[in-house]
Amino acid sequence: MTRTEFLEATKAGGIVPDAFNLDGEGNECYVLADRDGQWDVYYSERGLETGKHHFSTESTALEYLLETLRADQAAKR
């Protein structure tokens, strides 16, 4: 999955852009971070990184992030 595909899927799914950050920083949102060739996905809140998962490719990390956002959105309904 590319970033463009990810962004299109979030828009189509009604996921608000404030729910995630693809630039490795954020507060009270899910974050995708490139760390020396490894990709981390985690929830950032007050400087803490919770629920961190590591991936070897950006594509796999984006797929996981999208599924996480969809599940989070469904739980709030």
C-alpha angles and dihedrals in degrees: 000000000000126000089252091054090047093051092047091051093049091049092048090048094051094243110158115236091232089067093074145023125206096191100076097258137082147120125234092000142087113273134205110204130184107215113180095317095319120103121221127194118192144140113260120208126159092342094309122121109212130181092015118187125186126218134182095218135042090226094059091045091052091050090051092046092051092051090047092051092048092051092047091050092048091050090055093056 
